[in-house]
Amino acid sequence: MNRFLSNATNRIDAKGRVSVPAAFRSVLAQRDIPELYCFQDFVFPAISVGGPDLLERYERQIAAEDAFSPQANEMSLLVHGGGVFMRLDAEGRLMVTDFIRDFTGITSEVAFVGRSDHFQLWQPQAFHEAQAAAREERKRQGSRSR
């Protein structure tokens, strides 16, 4: 499988590292992604993680706008100002930096959440609450469309 699917929660070790789930590492290997582009999600308190192609997708969107437009400036502020490159260590662990902790509220555990072409890092309770809210919204919309 070459998509990030499902979710898993892993504990942060004493040195501030967390093991990326094996299934996610496998997708990174299949896609030949040695360097991760990580950015603060636009909606959720989560860090989105993918390869350079993820950054390129957003940069194409920015380039399609007038370079001086508010939309291009706002998108660049979020994509470039809210992003960093990171690497996994030799054991497949990611350092949980202040960049991640401050934005997500992550303390001792990280929920890894598949999002097809990328994955996200969440504080576990926040993920479960957001997923439950999304499920309820889908139910509400489903009953309304009948």
C-alpha positions as CSV (number, residue, x, y, z in Angstrom):
1,M,0.0,0.0,0.0
2,N,1.3,3.4,-0.9
3,R,-1.1,5.5,1.2
4,F,-1.1,6.6,4.8
5,L,-4.1,4.9,6.3
6,S,-5.4,4.3,9.9
7,N,-4.0,5.7,13.1
8,A,-1.7,4.7,15.9
9,T,-0.6,6.2,19.2
10,N,3.0,5.9,20.3
11,R,4.7,7.1,23.5
12,I,7.5,9.8,23.4
13,D,10.7,8.5,24.9
14,A,12.9,10.2,27.5
15,K,15.0,11.9,24.8
16,G,11.9,13.4,23.1
17,R,11.7,10.9,20.2
18,V,8.7,9.0,19.0
19,S,8.7,5.9,16.7
20,V,6.8,6.4,13.5
21,P,4.5,3.4,12.9
22,A,6.0,0.7,10.7
23,A,3.2,1.0,8.2
24,F,3.9,4.7,7.8
25,R,7.7,4.1,7.5
26,S,6.9,1.6,4.8
27,V,5.0,4.1,2.8
28,L,7.8,6.6,3.2
29,A,10.3,4.0,1.9
30,Q,8.0,3.0,-1.0
31,R,7.7,6.7,-2.0
32,D,11.5,7.2,-1.5
33,I,10.9,10.1,1.0
34,P,14.1,10.6,3.0
35,E,13.2,14.2,4.1
36,L,9.9,15.1,5.6
37,Y,8.1,18.4,5.1
38,C,6.1,19.2,8.2
39,F,3.7,22.1,8.6
40,Q,1.0,23.3,10.9
41,D,-2.4,22.3,9.7
42,F,-4.6,25.1,8.5
43,V,-7.7,23.9,10.4
44,F,-6.8,21.3,13.1
45,P,-4.2,21.4,16.0
46,A,-2.0,19.0,14.1
47,I,1.2,18.8,12.2
48,S,0.9,17.5,8.6
49,V,3.9,15.4,7.4
50,G,4.7,14.4,3.9
51,G,7.4,14.5,1.3
52,P,8.7,17.4,-0.8
53,D,5.7,16.7,-3.1
54,L,3.4,18.0,-0.4
55,L,5.2,21.3,-0.2
56,E,5.3,21.5,-4.1
57,R,1.5,21.0,-4.2
58,Y,1.0,24.0,-2.0
59,E,3.6,26.1,-3.8
60,R,1.8,25.4,-7.1
61,Q,-1.4,26.8,-5.5
62,I,0.5,29.9,-4.4
63,A,2.1,30.3,-7.8
64,A,-1.3,30.2,-9.4
65,E,-2.3,33.4,-7.5
66,D,-1.1,36.9,-8.1
67,A,2.1,37.1,-6.0
68,F,0.9,40.2,-4.3
69,S,-2.6,39.1,-3.5
70,P,-3.8,38.5,0.0
71,Q,-4.5,34.9,-0.8
72,A,-0.9,34.2,-2.0
73,N,0.6,36.0,1.0
74,E,-1.6,34.2,3.5
75,M,-0.9,30.8,2.0
76,S,2.9,31.5,2.0
77,L,2.7,32.6,5.6
78,L,1.0,29.3,6.5
79,V,3.0,27.0,4.1
80,H,6.5,28.5,4.5
81,G,6.2,30.3,7.8
82,G,4.5,27.3,9.5
83,G,6.7,24.6,8.0
84,V,10.0,22.8,8.6
85,F,12.0,19.9,7.1
86,M,12.8,17.0,9.4
87,R,14.3,13.5,9.1
88,L,13.7,10.2,10.8
89,D,16.6,8.8,12.7
90,A,18.2,5.4,11.8
91,E,15.6,3.7,14.0
92,G,12.6,5.4,12.4
93,R,12.0,7.9,15.1
94,L,11.0,11.5,14.8
95,M,12.2,14.2,17.3
96,V,9.1,15.8,18.9
97,T,10.3,19.4,18.9
98,D,8.9,22.6,20.4
99,F,7.5,23.3,16.9
100,I,5.3,20.2,17.2
101,R,4.5,20.4,20.9
102,D,3.6,24.1,20.9
103,F,1.2,23.9,18.0
104,T,-0.5,20.6,18.9
105,G,-0.4,20.4,22.7
106,I,1.4,17.0,22.5
107,T,3.1,16.0,25.8
108,S,3.8,12.3,26.3
109,E,2.1,10.5,23.4
110,V,1.6,11.2,19.7
111,A,-1.3,10.0,17.6
112,F,-0.2,9.3,14.0
113,V,-3.2,9.8,11.6
114,G,-3.2,8.7,8.0
115,R,-4.4,11.3,5.5
116,S,-3.8,9.4,2.2
117,D,-0.8,11.2,0.7
118,H,0.5,12.5,4.1
119,F,0.0,11.8,7.8
120,Q,-0.6,14.0,10.8
121,L,0.7,14.2,14.3
122,W,-2.0,14.9,16.9
123,Q,-2.4,15.0,20.7
124,P,-4.3,11.8,21.1
125,Q,-7.4,13.1,22.9
126,A,-7.7,16.0,20.4
127,F,-7.6,13.5,17.5
128,H,-10.4,11.4,19.1
129,E,-12.5,14.4,19.7
130,A,-12.1,15.8,16.2
131,Q,-12.8,12.4,14.7
132,A,-16.0,12.0,16.8
133,A,-17.1,15.5,15.8
134,A,-16.5,14.8,12.1
135,R,-18.4,11.5,12.4
136,E,-21.4,13.3,14.0
137,E,-21.3,16.0,11.4
138,R,-21.4,13.4,8.6
139,K,-24.3,11.7,10.3
140,R,-26.1,15.0,10.6
141,Q,-25.5,15.9,7.0
142,G,-26.6,12.4,5.9
143,S,-29.9,12.6,7.7
144,R,-30.5,16.0,6.3
145,S,-29.9,15.0,2.6
146,R,-32.6,12.3,2.6
